[in-house]
Amino acid sequence: MGNSIDHKSKEYYELQSDIWFNECCKRMKERDAYKKQRDELINDMAEVKRKAEAFDEILNVDYIVAPDDYAHEITKIVDKYREEQ
């Protein structure tokens, strides 16, 4: 054990401090990456919810109306959805 560092030496504590600092930095980067993924997932879920609501509105359009009126109603729903984006 010719290269071992004395556990009571200043060099040992400096080395340990560097190791702990690097580990902490690594964990903070991982944490930030997870937060970014979480935020992206939340935004994606909100987008899916808006699309589902628009689709539900389209499904609830009265089929008895004239074809032109039906197309107009669907166009209004799609336009409203696009404005929300």
Secondary structure, DSSP 8 states (H G I E B T S, - for coil): -TT---TTSHHHHHHHHHHHHHHHHHHHHHHHHHHHHHHHHHHHHHHHHHHHHHHHHHHTS-TTS-HHHHHHHHHHHHHHHHHH-
